[in-house]
């Protein structure tokens, strides 16, 4: 079964958006931990997003700037990929330890 490739940078951008909206901007380490993505990959994505002007660094936290049309497109493509994965994820048995 072909699994669609996830755009990690779009996932990181989405995380920055949600954390900013929640009023709790996150650090690179927190983002990597939350997404279960290697720190180096998270750092590369954050560096790219800062260079693109999509986000800004505020101390050790990352905050959102106004989303560009390219950012919106990237997030919409990520959403589509996640929807493609939904049937696969729903087939995975979940084990709840008590």
C-alpha positions as MATLAB code, in Angstrom:
seq = 'XXXXXXXXXXXXXXXXXXXXXXXXXXXXXXXXXXXXXXXXXXXXXXXXXXXXXXXXXXXXXXXXXXXXXXXXXXXXXXXXXXXXXXXXXXXXXXXXXX';
ca = [
       0.000    0.000    0.000;
       1.428    3.373   -0.997;
       1.523    5.821    1.864;
       1.576    9.473    0.799;
       4.677   11.386    1.821;
       4.013   14.001    4.478;
       5.502   17.473    4.052;
       7.281   17.847    7.412;
       7.725   21.588    6.903;
       3.962   21.983    6.442;
       3.396   19.901    9.567;
       5.818   22.107   11.538;
       4.122   25.245   10.185;
       0.729   23.881   11.217;
       2.065   23.192   14.704;
       3.377   26.748   15.006;
      -0.040   28.038   13.861;
      -1.954   25.987   16.425;
       0.422   26.745   19.299;
       0.304   30.466   18.495;
      -3.497   30.355   18.300;
      -3.583   28.588   21.688;
      -1.435   31.373   23.125;
       1.473   29.037   23.909;
       4.188   29.340   21.247;
       6.504   26.345   21.254;
      10.256   25.830   21.108;
      11.949   23.701   18.451;
      12.429   20.921   20.994;
       8.751   20.954   21.958;
       7.691   20.855   18.304;
      10.020   17.935   17.545;
       8.773   16.046   20.599;
       5.103   16.679   19.853;
       5.428   15.611   16.215;
       7.835   12.750   16.961;
      10.131   14.113   14.257;
      13.933   14.135   14.570;
      15.251   17.393   16.021;
      17.514   18.013   12.999;
      14.578   17.731   10.603;
      12.461   20.025   12.775;
      15.306   22.557   12.926;
      15.700   22.486    9.120;
      11.977   23.096    8.672;
      11.953   25.949   11.191;
      15.012   27.540    9.562;
      13.312   27.332    6.162;
      10.072   28.818    7.502;
      11.935   31.694    9.196;
      13.901   32.349    5.983;
      10.660   32.295    3.966;
       9.150   34.830    6.372;
       6.315   32.488    7.366;
       7.282   32.465   11.049;
       9.610   34.385   13.322;
      11.756   33.362   16.235;
      10.998   35.009   19.585;
      13.716   33.884   21.988;
      13.508   30.104   21.887;
       9.850   30.138   20.732;
       8.444   30.295   17.222;
       5.594   32.622   16.345;
       3.449   33.030   13.291;
       3.619   35.822   10.776;
       0.802   36.414    8.322;
       0.357   33.320    6.151;
       1.258   33.740    2.514;
      -0.774   32.075   -0.234;
       2.068   29.520   -0.522;
       1.758   28.723    3.210;
      -2.000   28.264    2.911;
      -1.473   25.980   -0.091;
       1.136   23.964    1.821;
      -1.230   23.496    4.761;
      -4.113   22.528    2.469;
      -1.918   19.885    0.778;
      -0.937   18.557    4.219;
      -4.616   18.307    5.134;
      -5.293   16.341    1.944;
      -2.403   13.963    2.712;
      -3.670   13.399    6.249;
      -7.137   12.636    4.909;
      -5.569   10.039    2.581;
      -3.929    8.433    5.612;
      -7.122    8.322    7.690;
      -8.336    4.909    6.359;
      -4.899    3.391    7.001;
      -4.725    4.759   10.531;
      -8.249    3.614   11.330;
      -7.256    0.020   10.502;
      -4.453    0.022   13.086;
      -5.518   -1.620   16.333;
      -5.131    0.592   19.379;
      -3.898   -0.910   22.609;
      -4.837    0.926   25.758;
      -2.821   -0.056   28.821;
      -4.573    0.371   32.101;
];
